[in-house]
Amino acid sequence: MPLTIAQIGQELPIRKIGGKEETRRFLEGLGFVIGGLVTVVSEMNGNLIVKVKDSRVAISKEMANKIMV
C-alpha cells in the first residue's frame, strides 16, 4: 500500500519505491531505502511529515504515493 494510506504512528517497512530514477535517488538521499522503517508523524492536506532514520521529513502527497509500505 502507498505511504499515504498508512495510519499515523504506525511504523512500517519500506517495500518499494516507484517513480523515475531521479525521484528514487532523491528519496534515497532522504533516507527512504527498501527495508528501512518509516513512521507517519502527521498529515495535512495529503502532505505528510514522516520519521525516517531518526529524522523528520516533510514530503508531498505525490512523493508519498511512490513509497510502498
N, CA, C, O and CB atoms as a CASP TS submission, in Angstrom:
PFRMAT TS
TARGET T0000
AUTHOR 0000-0000-0000
METHOD Language model
MODEL 1
PARENT N/A
ATOM      1  N   MET     1       0.844  -1.184   0.000  1.00  0.00           N
ATOM      2  CA  MET     1       0.000   0.000   0.000  1.00  0.00           C
ATOM      3  C   MET     1       0.884   1.240   0.000  1.00  0.00           C
ATOM      4  O   MET     1       1.989   1.201   0.542  1.00  0.00           O
ATOM      5  CB  MET     1      -0.957   0.002   1.220  1.00  0.00           C
ATOM      6  N   PRO     2       0.431   2.333  -0.590  1.00  0.00           N
ATOM      7  CA  PRO     2       1.230   3.558  -0.581  1.00  0.00           C
ATOM      8  C   PRO     2       1.288   4.165   0.817  1.00  0.00           C
ATOM      9  O   PRO     2       0.393   3.946   1.633  1.00  0.00           O
ATOM     10  CB  PRO     2       0.657   4.577  -1.572  1.00  0.00           C
ATOM     11  N   LEU     3       2.321   4.910   1.083  1.00  0.00           N
ATOM     12  CA  LEU     3       2.529   5.520   2.394  1.00  0.00           C
ATOM     13  C   LEU     3       1.374   6.446   2.782  1.00  0.00           C
ATOM     14  O   LEU     3       1.112   6.638   3.969  1.00  0.00           O
ATOM     15  CB  LEU     3       3.842   6.296   2.406  1.00  0.00           C
ATOM     16  N   THR     4       0.687   7.016   1.802  1.00  0.00           N
ATOM     17  CA  THR     4      -0.418   7.939   2.098  1.00  0.00           C
ATOM     18  C   THR     4      -1.570   7.263   2.834  1.00  0.00           C
ATOM     19  O   THR     4      -2.369   7.942   3.479  1.00  0.00           O
ATOM     20  CB  THR     4      -0.935   8.553   0.814  1.00  0.00           C
ATOM     21  N   ILE     5      -1.669   5.937   2.749  1.00  0.00           N
ATOM     22  CA  ILE     5      -2.764   5.199   3.391  1.00  0.00           C
ATOM     23  C   ILE     5      -2.397   4.758   4.810  1.00  0.00           C
ATOM     24  O   ILE     5      -3.275   4.386   5.588  1.00  0.00           O
ATOM     25  CB  ILE     5      -3.140   3.975   2.548  1.00  0.00           C
ATOM     26  N   ALA     6      -1.101   4.798   5.151  1.00  0.00           N
ATOM     27  CA  ALA     6      -0.650   4.347   6.468  1.00  0.00           C
ATOM     28  C   ALA     6      -1.251   5.203   7.581  1.00  0.00           C
ATOM     29  O   ALA     6      -1.476   6.401   7.413  1.00  0.00           O
ATOM     30  CB  ALA     6       0.879   4.382   6.548  1.00  0.00           C
ATOM     31  N   GLN     7      -1.505   4.562   8.715  1.00  0.00           N
ATOM     32  CA  GLN     7      -2.059   5.269   9.857  1.00  0.00           C
ATOM     33  C   GLN     7      -0.964   6.047  10.577  1.00  0.00           C
ATOM     34  O   GLN     7       0.199   5.643  10.584  1.00  0.00           O
ATOM     35  CB  GLN     7      -2.745   4.289  10.820  1.00  0.00           C
ATOM     36  N   ILE     8      -1.346   7.158  11.175  1.00  0.00           N
ATOM     37  CA  ILE     8      -0.397   7.975  11.934  1.00  0.00           C
ATOM     38  C   ILE     8       0.121   7.171  13.124  1.00  0.00           C
ATOM     39  O   ILE     8      -0.655   6.553  13.853  1.00  0.00           O
ATOM     40  CB  ILE     8      -1.061   9.304  12.413  1.00  0.00           C
ATOM     41  N   GLY     9       1.427   7.187  13.310  1.00  0.00           N
ATOM     42  CA  GLY     9       2.064   6.496  14.422  1.00  0.00           C
ATOM     43  C   GLY     9       2.455   5.059  14.143  1.00  0.00           C
ATOM     44  O   GLY     9       3.137   4.439  14.958  1.00  0.00           O
ATOM     45  N   GLN    10       2.042   4.520  13.019  1.00  0.00           N
ATOM     46  CA  GLN    10       2.340   3.130  12.679  1.00  0.00           C
ATOM     47  C   GLN    10       3.704   3.058  11.975  1.00  0.00           C
ATOM     48  O   GLN    10       3.918   3.724  10.962  1.00  0.00           O
ATOM     49  CB  GLN    10       1.215   2.527  11.774  1.00  0.00           C
ATOM     50  N   GLU    11       4.621   2.249  12.516  1.00  0.00           N
ATOM     51  CA  GLU    11       5.949   2.076  11.922  1.00  0.00           C
ATOM     52  C   GLU    11       5.888   0.927  10.928  1.00  0.00           C
ATOM     53  O   GLU    11       5.501  -0.188  11.277  1.00  0.00           O
ATOM     54  CB  GLU    11       7.034   1.808  13.016  1.00  0.00           C
ATOM     55  N   LEU    12       6.273   1.207   9.684  1.00  0.00           N
ATOM     56  CA  LEU    12       6.166   0.208   8.618  1.00  0.00           C
ATOM     57  C   LEU    12       7.471   0.109   7.837  1.00  0.00           C
ATOM     58  O   LEU    12       8.180   1.104   7.685  1.00  0.00           O
ATOM     59  CB  LEU    12       5.007   0.554   7.669  1.00  0.00           C
ATOM     60  N   PRO    13       7.794  -1.090   7.339  1.00  0.00           N
ATOM     61  CA  PRO    13       8.979  -1.224   6.479  1.00  0.00           C
ATOM     62  C   PRO    13       8.671  -0.745   5.060  1.00  0.00           C
ATOM     63  O   PRO    13       7.556  -0.914   4.567  1.00  0.00           O
ATOM     64  CB  PRO    13       9.467  -2.693   6.451  1.00  0.00           C
ATOM     65  N   ILE    14       9.652  -0.159   4.422  1.00  0.00           N
ATOM     66  CA  ILE    14       9.514   0.290   3.036  1.00  0.00           C
ATOM     67  C   ILE    14       9.715  -0.919   2.134  1.00  0.00           C
ATOM     68  O   ILE    14      10.751  -1.580   2.211  1.00  0.00           O
ATOM     69  CB  ILE    14      10.540   1.435   2.692  1.00  0.00           C
ATOM     70  N   ARG    15       8.745  -1.217   1.282  1.00  0.00           N
ATOM     71  CA  ARG    15       8.795  -2.388   0.403  1.00  0.00           C
ATOM     72  C   ARG    15       9.304  -2.047  -1.001  1.00  0.00           C
ATOM     73  O   ARG    15      10.025  -2.836  -1.613  1.00  0.00           O
ATOM     74  CB  ARG    15       7.416  -3.018   0.305  1.00  0.00           C
ATOM     75  N   LYS    16       8.921  -0.856  -1.511  1.00  0.00           N
ATOM     76  CA  LYS    16       9.262  -0.495  -2.888  1.00  0.00           C
ATOM     77  C   LYS    16       9.189   1.020  -3.027  1.00  0.00           C
ATOM     78  O   LYS    16       8.374   1.676  -2.377  1.00  0.00           O
ATOM     79  CB  LYS    16       8.308  -1.195  -3.911  1.00  0.00           C
ATOM     80  N   ILE    17      10.044   1.564  -3.875  1.00  0.00           N
ATOM     81  CA  ILE    17       9.994   2.988  -4.184  1.00  0.00           C
ATOM     82  C   ILE    17       9.840   3.114  -5.689  1.00  0.00           C
ATOM     83  O   ILE    17      10.697   2.666  -6.451  1.00  0.00           O
ATOM     84  CB  ILE    17      11.275   3.745  -3.669  1.00  0.00           C
ATOM     85  N   GLY    18       8.752   3.721  -6.106  1.00  0.00           N
ATOM     86  CA  GLY    18       8.450   3.858  -7.525  1.00  0.00           C
ATOM     87  C   GLY    18       8.883   5.209  -8.068  1.00  0.00           C
ATOM     88  O   GLY    18       9.538   5.990  -7.377  1.00  0.00           O
ATOM     89  N   GLY    19       8.513   5.471  -9.300  1.00  0.00           N
ATOM     90  CA  GLY    19       8.825   6.748  -9.937  1.00  0.00           C
ATOM     91  C   GLY    19      10.075   6.662 -10.796  1.00  0.00           C
ATOM     92  O   GLY    19      10.659   5.595 -10.985  1.00  0.00           O
ATOM     93  N   LYS    20      10.461   7.813 -11.304  1.00  0.00           N
ATOM     94  CA  LYS    20      11.651   7.902 -12.155  1.00  0.00           C
ATOM     95  C   LYS    20      12.904   7.700 -11.319  1.00  0.00           C
ATOM     96  O   LYS    20      12.878   7.837 -10.096  1.00  0.00           O
ATOM     97  CB  LYS    20      11.705   9.261 -12.885  1.00  0.00           C
ATOM     98  N   GLU    21      13.996   7.376 -11.987  1.00  0.00           N
ATOM     99  CA  GLU    21      15.280   7.155 -11.320  1.00  0.00           C
ATOM    100  C   GLU    21      15.682   8.365 -10.470  1.00  0.00           C
ATOM    101  O   GLU    21      16.172   8.213  -9.351  1.00  0.00           O
ATOM    102  CB  GLU    21      16.372   6.856 -12.357  1.00  0.00           C
ATOM    103  N   GLU    22      15.470   9.555 -11.010  1.00  0.00           N
ATOM    104  CA  GLU    22      15.808  10.791 -10.304  1.00  0.00           C
ATOM    105  C   GLU    22      15.019  10.907  -8.992  1.00  0.00           C
ATOM    106  O   GLU    22      15.569  11.294  -7.961  1.00  0.00           O
ATOM    107  CB  GLU    22      15.529  12.013 -11.202  1.00  0.00           C
ATOM    108  N   THR    23      13.747  10.572  -9.044  1.00  0.00           N
ATOM    109  CA  THR    23      12.893  10.612  -7.850  1.00  0.00           C
ATOM    110  C   THR    23      13.343   9.589  -6.826  1.00  0.00           C
ATOM    111  O   THR    23      13.407   9.891  -5.635  1.00  0.00           O
ATOM    112  CB  THR    23      11.429  10.367  -8.223  1.00  0.00           C
ATOM    113  N   ARG    24      13.654   8.387  -7.272  1.00  0.00           N
ATOM    114  CA  ARG    24      14.107   7.332  -6.348  1.00  0.00           C
ATOM    115  C   ARG    24      15.415   7.722  -5.671  1.00  0.00           C
ATOM    116  O   ARG    24      15.592   7.480  -4.477  1.00  0.00           O
ATOM    117  CB  ARG    24      14.284   5.995  -7.097  1.00  0.00           C
ATOM    118  N   ARG    25      16.332   8.324  -6.422  1.00  0.00           N
ATOM    119  CA  ARG    25      17.605   8.763  -5.845  1.00  0.00           C
ATOM    120  C   ARG    25      17.396   9.870  -4.817  1.00  0.00           C
ATOM    121  O   ARG    25      18.048   9.889  -3.773  1.00  0.00           O
ATOM    122  CB  ARG    25      18.550   9.246  -6.947  1.00  0.00           C
ATOM    123  N   PHE    26      16.482  10.792  -5.120  1.00  0.00           N
ATOM    124  CA  PHE    26      16.172  11.886  -4.195  1.00  0.00           C
ATOM    125  C   PHE    26      15.630  11.328  -2.873  1.00  0.00           C
ATOM    126  O   PHE    26      16.062  11.731  -1.794  1.00  0.00           O
ATOM    127  CB  PHE    26      15.145  12.862  -4.832  1.00  0.00           C
ATOM    128  N   LEU    27      14.682  10.399  -2.977  1.00  0.00           N
ATOM    129  CA  LEU    27      14.097   9.801  -1.771  1.00  0.00           C
ATOM    130  C   LEU    27      15.133   8.987  -0.998  1.00  0.00           C
ATOM    131  O   LEU    27      15.141   8.996   0.233  1.00  0.00           O
ATOM    132  CB  LEU    27      12.901   8.910  -2.144  1.00  0.00           C
ATOM    133  N   GLU    28      16.001   8.290  -1.715  1.00  0.00           N
ATOM    134  CA  GLU    28      17.058   7.519  -1.075  1.00  0.00           C
ATOM    135  C   GLU    28      17.994   8.448  -0.289  1.00  0.00           C
ATOM    136  O   GLU    28      18.450   8.098   0.799  1.00  0.00           O
ATOM    137  CB  GLU    28      17.853   6.712  -2.128  1.00  0.00           C
ATOM    138  N   GLY    29      18.271   9.605  -0.835  1.00  0.00           N
ATOM    139  CA  GLY    29      19.107  10.589  -0.158  1.00  0.00           C
ATOM    140  C   GLY    29      18.485  11.098   1.134  1.00  0.00           C
ATOM    141  O   GLY    29      19.194  11.496   2.058  1.00  0.00           O
ATOM    142  N   LEU    30      17.157  11.085   1.196  1.00  0.00           N
ATOM    143  CA  LEU    30      16.457  11.497   2.410  1.00  0.00           C
ATOM    144  C   LEU    30      16.378  10.373   3.438  1.00  0.00           C
ATOM    145  O   LEU    30      15.989  10.603   4.583  1.00  0.00           O
ATOM    146  CB  LEU    30      15.060  11.976   2.066  1.00  0.00           C
ATOM    147  N   GLY    31      16.750   9.149   3.029  1.00  0.00           N
ATOM    148  CA  GLY    31      16.726   8.016   3.956  1.00  0.00           C
ATOM    149  C   GLY    31      15.679   6.973   3.646  1.00  0.00           C
ATOM    150  O   GLY    31      15.556   5.988   4.374  1.00  0.00           O
ATOM    151  N   PHE    32      14.922   7.166   2.583  1.00  0.00           N
ATOM    152  CA  PHE    32      13.899   6.195   2.194  1.00  0.00           C
ATOM    153  C   PHE    32      14.554   5.080   1.385  1.00  0.00           C
ATOM    154  O   PHE    32      14.715   5.204   0.171  1.00  0.00           O
ATOM    155  CB  PHE    32      12.759   6.878   1.375  1.00  0.00           C
ATOM    156  N   VAL    33      14.928   4.004   2.046  1.00  0.00           N
ATOM    157  CA  VAL    33      15.556   2.870   1.382  1.00  0.00           C
ATOM    158  C   VAL    33      14.717   1.618   1.628  1.00  0.00           C
ATOM    159  O   VAL    33      14.066   1.494   2.666  1.00  0.00           O
ATOM    160  CB  VAL    33      17.013   2.668   1.885  1.00  0.00           C
ATOM    161  N   ILE    34      14.736   0.698   0.675  1.00  0.00           N
ATOM    162  CA  ILE    34      13.972  -0.540   0.799  1.00  0.00           C
ATOM    163  C   ILE    34      14.454  -1.296   2.037  1.00  0.00           C
ATOM    164  O   ILE    34      15.652  -1.500   2.237  1.00  0.00           O
ATOM    165  CB  ILE    34      14.116  -1.421  -0.484  1.00  0.00           C
ATOM    166  N   GLY    35      13.497  -1.700   2.854  1.00  0.00           N
ATOM    167  CA  GLY    35      13.809  -2.401   4.092  1.00  0.00           C
ATOM    168  C   GLY    35      13.895  -1.473   5.291  1.00  0.00           C
ATOM    169  O   GLY    35      13.830  -1.932   6.431  1.00  0.00           O
ATOM    170  N   GLY    36      14.043  -0.171   5.051  1.00  0.00           N
ATOM    171  CA  GLY    36      14.083   0.800   6.146  1.00  0.00           C
ATOM    172  C   GLY    36      12.701   1.007   6.739  1.00  0.00           C
ATOM    173  O   GLY    36      11.691   0.707   6.103  1.00  0.00           O
ATOM    174  N   LEU    37      12.664   1.520   7.954  1.00  0.00           N
ATOM    175  CA  LEU    37      11.388   1.755   8.631  1.00  0.00           C
ATOM    176  C   LEU    37      10.986   3.217   8.506  1.00  0.00           C
ATOM    177  O   LEU    37      11.822   4.118   8.566  1.00  0.00           O
ATOM    178  CB  LEU    37      11.474   1.350  10.113  1.00  0.00           C
ATOM    179  N   VAL    38       9.679   3.432   8.330  1.00  0.00           N
ATOM    180  CA  VAL    38       9.135   4.781   8.215  1.00  0.00           C
ATOM    181  C   VAL    38       7.880   4.866   9.080  1.00  0.00           C
ATOM    182  O   VAL    38       7.099   3.917   9.154  1.00  0.00           O
ATOM    183  CB  VAL    38       8.818   5.143   6.721  1.00  0.00           C
ATOM    184  N   THR    39       7.697   6.016   9.733  1.00  0.00           N
ATOM    185  CA  THR    39       6.530   6.258  10.575  1.00  0.00           C
ATOM    186  C   THR    39       5.895   7.574  10.157  1.00  0.00           C
ATOM    187  O   THR    39       6.585   8.586  10.039  1.00  0.00           O
ATOM    188  CB  THR    39       6.915   6.279  12.085  1.00  0.00           C
ATOM    189  N   VAL    40       4.584   7.568   9.934  1.00  0.00           N
ATOM    190  CA  VAL    40       3.868   8.802   9.622  1.00  0.00           C
ATOM    191  C   VAL    40       3.640   9.543  10.940  1.00  0.00           C
ATOM    192  O   VAL    40       3.011   9.013  11.857  1.00  0.00           O
ATOM    193  CB  VAL    40       2.501   8.511   8.878  1.00  0.00           C
ATOM    194  N   VAL    41       4.156  10.770  11.029  1.00  0.00           N
ATOM    195  CA  VAL    41       4.017  11.577  12.241  1.00  0.00           C
ATOM    196  C   VAL    41       2.741  12.406  12.184  1.00  0.00           C
ATOM    197  O   VAL    41       1.994  12.467  13.160  1.00  0.00           O
ATOM    198  CB  VAL    41       5.240  12.494  12.429  1.00  0.00           C
ATOM    199  N   SER    42       2.487  13.048  11.035  1.00  0.00           N
ATOM    200  CA  SER    42       1.262  13.819  10.868  1.00  0.00           C
ATOM    201  C   SER    42       0.942  13.980   9.387  1.00  0.00           C
ATOM    202  O   SER    42       1.775  13.736   8.515  1.00  0.00           O
ATOM    203  CB  SER    42       1.388  15.196  11.544  1.00  0.00           C
ATOM    204  N   GLU    43      -0.299  14.399   9.135  1.00  0.00           N
ATOM    205  CA  GLU    43      -0.785  14.567   7.758  1.00  0.00           C
ATOM    206  C   GLU    43      -1.560  15.871   7.689  1.00  0.00           C
ATOM    207  O   GLU    43      -2.362  16.174   8.572  1.00  0.00           O
ATOM    208  CB  GLU    43      -1.682  13.355   7.308  1.00  0.00           C
ATOM    209  N   MET    44      -1.317  16.644   6.636  1.00  0.00           N
ATOM    210  CA  MET    44      -2.024  17.907   6.444  1.00  0.00           C
ATOM    211  C   MET    44      -2.311  18.088   4.959  1.00  0.00           C
ATOM    212  O   MET    44      -1.387  18.248   4.161  1.00  0.00           O
ATOM    213  CB  MET    44      -1.198  19.107   7.003  1.00  0.00           C
ATOM    214  N   ASN    45      -3.568  18.064   4.593  1.00  0.00           N
ATOM    215  CA  ASN    45      -3.987  18.206   3.194  1.00  0.00           C
ATOM    216  C   ASN    45      -3.327  17.183   2.279  1.00  0.00           C
ATOM    217  O   ASN    45      -3.048  17.485   1.119  1.00  0.00           O
ATOM    218  CB  ASN    45      -3.672  19.600   2.699  1.00  0.00           C
ATOM    219  N   GLY    46      -3.076  15.983   2.780  1.00  0.00           N
ATOM    220  CA  GLY    46      -2.475  14.925   1.974  1.00  0.00           C
ATOM    221  C   GLY    46      -0.967  14.885   2.064  1.00  0.00           C
ATOM    222  O   GLY    46      -0.364  13.846   1.796  1.00  0.00           O
ATOM    223  N   ASN    47      -0.337  15.996   2.436  1.00  0.00           N
ATOM    224  CA  ASN    47       1.113  16.033   2.606  1.00  0.00           C
ATOM    225  C   ASN    47       1.466  15.423   3.958  1.00  0.00           C
ATOM    226  O   ASN    47       0.695  15.535   4.911  1.00  0.00           O
ATOM    227  CB  ASN    47       1.658  17.493   2.494  1.00  0.00           C
ATOM    228  N   LEU    48       2.617  14.783   4.043  1.00  0.00           N
ATOM    229  CA  LEU    48       2.971  14.031   5.245  1.00  0.00           C
ATOM    230  C   LEU    48       4.253  14.537   5.884  1.00  0.00           C
ATOM    231  O   LEU    48       5.163  15.020   5.209  1.00  0.00           O
ATOM    232  CB  LEU    48       3.112  12.564   4.917  1.00  0.00           C
ATOM    233  N   ILE    49       4.297  14.412   7.200  1.00  0.00           N
ATOM    234  CA  ILE    49       5.550  14.527   7.933  1.00  0.00           C
ATOM    235  C   ILE    49       5.825  13.129   8.431  1.00  0.00           C
ATOM    236  O   ILE    49       5.000  12.536   9.128  1.00  0.00           O
ATOM    237  CB  ILE    49       5.482  15.595   9.118  1.00  0.00           C
ATOM    238  N   VAL    50       6.988  12.596   8.075  1.00  0.00           N
ATOM    239  CA  VAL    50       7.330  11.221   8.424  1.00  0.00           C
ATOM    240  C   VAL    50       8.650  11.176   9.164  1.00  0.00           C
ATOM    241  O   VAL    50       9.491  12.065   9.025  1.00  0.00           O
ATOM    242  CB  VAL    50       7.394  10.343   7.173  1.00  0.00           C
ATOM    243  N   LYS    51       8.818  10.129   9.950  1.00  0.00           N
ATOM    244  CA  LYS    51      10.079   9.888  10.641  1.00  0.00           C
ATOM    245  C   LYS    51      10.766   8.751   9.912  1.00  0.00           C
ATOM    246  O   LYS    51      10.209   7.664   9.762  1.00  0.00           O
ATOM    247  CB  LYS    51       9.864   9.553  12.166  1.00  0.00           C
ATOM    248  N   VAL    52      11.979   9.014   9.461  1.00  0.00           N
ATOM    249  CA  VAL    52      12.767   8.004   8.769  1.00  0.00           C
ATOM    250  C   VAL    52      14.209   8.182   9.216  1.00  0.00           C
ATOM    251  O   VAL    52      14.749   9.286   9.147  1.00  0.00           O
ATOM    252  CB  VAL    52      12.627   8.121   7.205  1.00  0.00           C
ATOM    253  N   LYS    53      14.836   7.105   9.672  1.00  0.00           N
ATOM    254  CA  LYS    53      16.230   7.134  10.151  1.00  0.00           C
ATOM    255  C   LYS    53      16.447   8.238  11.187  1.00  0.00           C
ATOM    256  O   LYS    53      17.389   9.021  11.068  1.00  0.00           O
ATOM    257  CB  LYS    53      17.195   7.333   8.970  1.00  0.00           C
ATOM    258  N   ASP    54      15.590   8.304  12.189  1.00  0.00           N
ATOM    259  CA  ASP    54      15.688   9.270  13.296  1.00  0.00           C
ATOM    260  C   ASP    54      15.617  10.733  12.860  1.00  0.00           C
ATOM    261  O   ASP    54      16.050  11.616  13.600  1.00  0.00           O
ATOM    262  CB  ASP    54      16.972   9.048  14.037  1.00  0.00           C
ATOM    263  N   SER    55      15.082  11.000  11.677  1.00  0.00           N
ATOM    264  CA  SER    55      14.875  12.367  11.204  1.00  0.00           C
ATOM    265  C   SER    55      13.417  12.532  10.793  1.00  0.00           C
ATOM    266  O   SER    55      12.761  11.578  10.375  1.00  0.00           O
ATOM    267  CB  SER    55      15.828  12.701  10.014  1.00  0.00           C
ATOM    268  N   ARG    56      12.931  13.744  10.919  1.00  0.00           N
ATOM    269  CA  ARG    56      11.581  14.040  10.435  1.00  0.00           C
ATOM    270  C   ARG    56      11.693  14.758   9.105  1.00  0.00           C
ATOM    271  O   ARG    56      12.468  15.702   8.950  1.00  0.00           O
ATOM    272  CB  ARG    56      10.781  14.898  11.462  1.00  0.00           C
ATOM    273  N   VAL    57      10.900  14.292   8.143  1.00  0.00           N
ATOM    274  CA  VAL    57      10.961  14.818   6.788  1.00  0.00           C
ATOM    275  C   VAL    57       9.538  15.112   6.319  1.00  0.00           C
ATOM    276  O   VAL    57       8.633  14.308   6.539  1.00  0.00           O
ATOM    277  CB  VAL    57      11.677  13.818   5.825  1.00  0.00           C
ATOM    278  N   ALA    58       9.342  16.254   5.678  1.00  0.00           N
ATOM    279  CA  ALA    58       8.051  16.587   5.075  1.00  0.00           C
ATOM    280  C   ALA    58       8.098  16.194   3.601  1.00  0.00           C
ATOM    281  O   ALA    58       9.024  16.559   2.877  1.00  0.00           O
ATOM    282  CB  ALA    58       7.716  18.113   5.243  1.00  0.00           C
ATOM    283  N   ILE    59       7.084  15.443   3.171  1.00  0.00           N
ATOM    284  CA  ILE    59       7.017  15.057   1.754  1.00  0.00           C
ATOM    285  C   ILE    59       5.610  15.306   1.228  1.00  0.00           C
ATOM    286  O   ILE    59       4.632  15.254   1.973  1.00  0.00           O
ATOM    287  CB  ILE    59       7.417  13.561   1.559  1.00  0.00           C
ATOM    288  N   SER    60       5.531  15.575  -0.056  1.00  0.00           N
ATOM    289  CA  SER    60       4.240  15.836  -0.690  1.00  0.00           C
ATOM    290  C   SER    60       3.451  14.546  -0.855  1.00  0.00           C
ATOM    291  O   SER    60       3.991  13.443  -0.765  1.00  0.00           O
ATOM    292  CB  SER    60       4.435  16.515  -2.051  1.00  0.00           C
ATOM    293  N   LYS    61       2.174  14.717  -1.097  1.00  0.00           N
ATOM    294  CA  LYS    61       1.291  13.570  -1.332  1.00  0.00           C
ATOM    295  C   LYS    61       1.778  12.766  -2.540  1.00  0.00           C
ATOM    296  O   LYS    61       1.740  11.536  -2.525  1.00  0.00           O
ATOM    297  CB  LYS    61      -0.171  14.041  -1.551  1.00  0.00           C
ATOM    298  N   GLU    62       2.235  13.460  -3.584  1.00  0.00           N
ATOM    299  CA  GLU    62       2.707  12.785  -4.793  1.00  0.00           C
ATOM    300  C   GLU    62       3.937  11.905  -4.502  1.00  0.00           C
ATOM    301  O   GLU    62       4.031  10.776  -4.985  1.00  0.00           O
ATOM    302  CB  GLU    62       3.044  13.824  -5.878  1.00  0.00           C
ATOM    303  N   MET    63       4.869  12.439  -3.710  1.00  0.00           N
ATOM    304  CA  MET    63       6.052  11.653  -3.335  1.00  0.00           C
ATOM    305  C   MET    63       5.656  10.478  -2.459  1.00  0.00           C
ATOM    306  O   MET    63       6.149   9.366  -2.648  1.00  0.00           O
ATOM    307  CB  MET    63       7.082  12.531  -2.604  1.00  0.00           C
ATOM    308  N   ALA    64       4.772  10.716  -1.505  1.00  0.00           N
ATOM    309  CA  ALA    64       4.344   9.661  -0.581  1.00  0.00           C
ATOM    310  C   ALA    64       3.645   8.521  -1.324  1.00  0.00           C
ATOM    311  O   ALA    64       3.736   7.366  -0.908  1.00  0.00           O
ATOM    312  CB  ALA    64       3.408  10.241   0.490  1.00  0.00           C
ATOM    313  N   ASN    65       2.949   8.835  -2.418  1.00  0.00           N
ATOM    314  CA  ASN    65       2.274   7.801  -3.206  1.00  0.00           C
ATOM    315  C   ASN    65       3.268   6.881  -3.914  1.00  0.00           C
ATOM    316  O   ASN    65       2.902   5.769  -4.295  1.00  0.00           O
ATOM    317  CB  ASN    65       1.350   8.446  -4.232  1.00  0.00           C
ATOM    318  N   LYS    66       4.509   7.313  -4.097  1.00  0.00           N
ATOM    319  CA  LYS    66       5.525   6.497  -4.753  1.00  0.00           C
ATOM    320  C   LYS    66       6.227   5.542  -3.782  1.00  0.00           C
ATOM    321  O   LYS    66       6.953   4.642  -4.204  1.00  0.00           O
ATOM    322  CB  LYS    66       6.550   7.393  -5.420  1.00  0.00           C
ATOM    323  N   ILE    67       6.005   5.745  -2.476  1.00  0.00           N
ATOM    324  CA  ILE    67       6.648   4.904  -1.454  1.00  0.00           C
ATOM    325  C   ILE    67       5.649   3.844  -1.005  1.00  0.00           C
ATOM    326  O   ILE    67       4.615   4.159  -0.416  1.00  0.00           O
ATOM    327  CB  ILE    67       7.143   5.762  -0.229  1.00  0.00           C
ATOM    328  N   MET    68       5.975   2.570  -1.293  1.00  0.00           N
ATOM    329  CA  MET    68       5.104   1.466  -0.919  1.00  0.00           C
ATOM    330  C   MET    68       5.588   0.826   0.382  1.00  0.00           C
ATOM    331  O   MET    68       6.772   0.537   0.553  1.00  0.00           O
ATOM    332  CB  MET    68       5.045   0.419  -2.046  1.00  0.00           C
ATOM    333  N   VAL    69       4.649   0.617   1.280  1.00  0.00           N
ATOM    334  CA  VAL    69       4.991   0.004   2.583  1.00  0.00           C
ATOM    335  C   VAL    69       4.219  -1.287   2.758  1.00  0.00           C
ATOM    336  O   VAL    69       4.360  -1.956   3.782  1.00  0.00           O
ATOM    337  CB  VAL    69       4.685   0.975   3.760  1.00  0.00           C
TER
END
